Amino acid sequence: MYKKCFSWISAGLLLLTMLPLTLAAIHWFHKPLELLLVFHLHFPCVLSGLGVVAALIGAKGDIKFNLVLFNLLTLCLYLIFSTGLHFL
């Protein structure tokens, strides 16, 4: 039962990190991304890392694979994005 909770937490963190990045990438709405970056430059990376950990603890099967994969994708994208901002 608790493994499903970790999968839901991971899915929530995935949506929390993926949606602002997606909206900013298609040049629609930059406010959600700015809201995440207001706390700290690496705050979205921490959220994505927690999503990976929650997915690893969560339910087994295809959902675990997909959650780990997409959380790692957002983690890598935010690391690339924050590294590019850090050098500016």
Buried (B, 14 or more C-beta within 10 A) or exposed (E): EEEEEBBBBBBEBBEBBBBBBBBBEEEEEEEBBEEBBEEEBBBBBBBBBBBBBBBEBBBEEEBBEBBBEBBBBBBEBBBEBBEEEEEE
